[in-house]
Amino acid sequence: MRTTRIAAFVVIPLALAGCGKDCQATCTKLYGTAPNCGDPSGDPDSESYFKGLVGSEDRDEKMADCMRACQDGLQVPGEVGDYDPYTRRSANEEVPDLENDRQVALWMECIDEHSCVKLSQNYCEPVW
């Protein structure tokens, strides 16, 4: 029984990496250079202008924060609980933490499925 549990904890992160969604790919989508979400795109004078998720902050720091939260969460087995990245967070709600491997997996899926604009509008939180 103990061996089965240990094997399951090893297989889950490996299976997540095998799906094409992993911490590196997810954080790169969020903060990588164009066509990823890190950089601004479009005409700054138009309504469809996207200011980018990096903004005036340091790209390397944003990537490091993202990678750390993702990898730390993958190390902890757990349940999704009430975490739902598909529900838009209101401005007055606290940004959730990624507490475990199931939450990280759901978060990576959400990031993969949403546009940069949606990600900038408090979907798929946390987005640092």
VOPAGU-2260 file (C-alpha; in pm, 1 decimal, decimal comma):
REM VOPAGU-2260
SITE   aa  ch    i         X         Y         Z
SITE  MET   A    0       0,0       0,0       0,0
SITE  ARG   A    1     277,8     244,5      92,3
SITE  THR   A    2     460,5     173,7    -233,9
SITE  THR   A    3     143,2     244,0    -430,3
SITE  ARG   A    4     103,1     584,3    -264,3
SITE  ILE   A    5     464,6     677,3    -328,0
SITE  ALA   A    6     433,9     569,9    -691,1
SITE  ALA   A    7     117,1     776,9    -731,7
SITE  PHE   A    8     291,6    1090,0    -601,5
SITE  VAL   A    9     576,5    1039,7    -844,8
SITE  VAL   A   10     350,4     961,1   -1141,2
SITE  ILE   A   11     118,4    1262,7   -1102,7
SITE  PRO   A   12     386,0    1530,5   -1162,4
SITE  LEU   A   13     538,9    1322,8   -1442,3
SITE  ALA   A   14     199,7    1278,6   -1604,9
SITE  LEU   A   15     139,3    1651,6   -1587,0
SITE  ALA   A   16     469,9    1718,8   -1760,8
SITE  GLY   A   17     383,9    1464,5   -2029,2
SITE  CYS   A   18      60,8    1645,9   -2118,8
SITE  GLY   A   19     249,8    1942,2   -2261,9
SITE  LYS   A   20     151,9    2160,5   -1969,2
SITE  ASP   A   21     425,0    2213,0   -1716,0
SITE  CYS   A   22     551,3    2495,1   -1498,1
SITE  GLN   A   23     795,9    2621,7   -1760,1
SITE  ALA   A   24     538,8    2632,4   -2042,0
SITE  THR   A   25     274,5    2790,2   -1819,4
SITE  CYS   A   26     502,6    3059,5   -1677,4
SITE  THR   A   27     641,2    3131,1   -2024,9
SITE  LYS   A   28     287,8    3186,8   -2155,8
SITE  LEU   A   29     224,9    3430,8   -1872,9
SITE  TYR   A   30     551,3    3627,8   -1881,7
SITE  GLY   A   31     739,3    3532,1   -2197,7
SITE  THR   A   32     803,7    3767,1   -2485,1
SITE  ALA   A   33     549,1    3807,3   -2763,0
SITE  PRO   A   34     348,6    3621,2   -2879,1
SITE  ASN   A   35     318,0    3518,1   -2513,2
SITE  CYS   A   36     142,1    3741,6   -2260,1
SITE  GLY   A   37     440,0    3923,0   -2110,5
SITE  ASP   A   38     467,9    4198,9   -2369,9
SITE  PRO   A   39     225,7    4466,6   -2485,1
SITE  SER   A   40      48,7    4417,3   -2816,4
SITE  GLY   A   41    -167,5    4625,8   -3044,1
SITE  ASP   A   42    -207,4    4997,8   -3090,2
SITE  PRO   A   43    -177,8    5182,9   -2755,6
SITE  ASP   A   44    -451,2    5421,5   -2870,2
SITE  SER   A   45    -701,7    5147,3   -2949,3
SITE  GLU   A   46    -953,2    4979,4   -2724,0
SITE  SER   A   47    -804,1    4637,5   -2799,6
SITE  TYR   A   48    -456,8    4732,7   -2669,2
SITE  PHE   A   49    -304,6    4473,4   -2437,0
SITE  LYS   A   50     -52,0    4619,4   -2192,7
SITE  GLY   A   51     121,8    4287,8   -2119,4
SITE  LEU   A   52     147,0    4098,4   -1790,4
SITE  VAL   A   53     504,9    4200,6   -1713,0
SITE  GLY   A   54     432,5    4572,8   -1716,6
SITE  SER   A   55     705,0    4781,2   -1555,2
SITE  GLU   A   56     818,2    4489,6   -1338,2
SITE  ASP   A   57    1117,0    4263,7   -1397,2
SITE  ARG   A   58    1037,8    3971,5   -1631,4
SITE  ASP   A   59    1295,2    3743,0   -1466,5
SITE  GLU   A   60    1148,7    3808,9   -1121,9
SITE  LYS   A   61     794,1    3740,3   -1243,7
SITE  MET   A   62     909,3    3415,1   -1406,2
SITE  ALA   A   63    1096,1    3312,0   -1089,7
SITE  ASP   A   64     791,3    3381,9    -869,5
SITE  CYS   A   65     568,8    3185,0   -1106,9
SITE  MET   A   66     808,0    2888,9   -1130,1
SITE  ARG   A   67     857,8    2877,2    -753,5
SITE  ALA   A   68     482,9    2877,5    -679,0
SITE  CYS   A   69     415,7    2615,9    -946,5
SITE  GLN   A   70     694,9    2380,3    -847,9
SITE  ASP   A   71     627,0    2417,9    -475,4
SITE  GLY   A   72     259,8    2332,8    -530,2
SITE  LEU   A   73     348,4    2022,6    -730,9
SITE  GLN   A   74     543,7    1888,7    -433,3
SITE  VAL   A   75     232,1    1872,2    -212,6
SITE  PRO   A   76     -36,1    1612,6    -282,0
SITE  GLY   A   77    -387,5    1732,6    -216,6
SITE  GLU   A   78    -737,0    1802,5    -339,9
SITE  VAL   A   79    -869,0    2095,3    -542,5
SITE  GLY   A   80   -1097,5    2201,8    -256,7
SITE  ASP   A   81   -1272,1    2533,2    -326,6
SITE  TYR   A   82    -999,3    2658,9    -562,0
SITE  ASP   A   83   -1151,9    2746,2    -900,4
SITE  PRO   A   84    -930,8    2935,6   -1145,2
SITE  TYR   A   85   -1215,1    2941,3   -1400,8
SITE  THR   A   86   -1411,8    3185,9   -1185,6
SITE  ARG   A   87   -1303,5    3545,1   -1230,4
SITE  ARG   A   88   -1163,8    3692,8    -910,8
SITE  SER   A   89   -1310,4    4030,0    -816,9
SITE  ALA   A   90   -1070,6    4314,6    -741,5
SITE  ASN   A   91   -1140,9    4302,1    -366,5
SITE  GLU   A   92   -1083,2    3925,4    -333,2
SITE  GLU   A   93    -748,6    3795,7    -217,4
SITE  VAL   A   94    -533,4    3627,5    -482,9
SITE  PRO   A   95    -530,2    3253,2    -407,2
SITE  ASP   A   96    -214,6    3049,8    -349,9
SITE  LEU   A   97    -139,4    2726,7    -532,7
SITE  GLU   A   98    -140,1    2487,8    -238,2
SITE  ASN   A   99    -104,9    2145,0    -399,6
SITE  ASP   A  100     -54,5    1937,6    -714,0
SITE  ARG   A  101    -422,3    1920,9    -811,1
SITE  GLN   A  102    -463,5    2296,5    -785,5
SITE  VAL   A  103    -148,4    2348,8    -993,0
SITE  ALA   A  104    -276,7    2107,9   -1259,7
SITE  LEU   A  105    -611,8    2290,6   -1279,9
SITE  TRP   A  106    -433,7    2628,5   -1288,6
SITE  MET   A  107    -204,1    2515,3   -1573,7
SITE  GLU   A  108    -506,2    2394,3   -1771,3
SITE  CYS   A  109    -685,2    2725,4   -1718,9
SITE  ILE   A  110    -379,9    2928,8   -1828,8
SITE  ASP   A  111    -347,8    2711,2   -2139,2
SITE  GLU   A  112    -713,2    2763,8   -2234,2
SITE  HIS   A  113    -742,8    3140,8   -2183,5
SITE  SER   A  114    -625,7    3438,5   -2386,8
SITE  CYS   A  115    -379,1    3694,6   -2257,4
SITE  VAL   A  116    -661,8    3946,8   -2224,8
SITE  LYS   A  117    -865,5    3711,7   -2005,0
SITE  LEU   A  118    -556,3    3636,7   -1794,1
SITE  SER   A  119    -511,4    4011,2   -1737,0
SITE  GLN   A  120    -874,4    4033,7   -1619,5
SITE  ASN   A  121    -829,4    3814,3   -1307,6
SITE  TYR   A  122    -903,0    3478,2   -1466,6
SITE  CYS   A  123    -684,5    3176,9   -1382,0
SITE  GLU   A  124    -553,6    3331,1   -1063,1
SITE  PRO   A  125    -291,9    3346,5    -934,0
SITE  VAL   A  126    -124,3    3563,5   -1194,3
SITE  TRP   A  127     150,4    3760,5   -1026,9
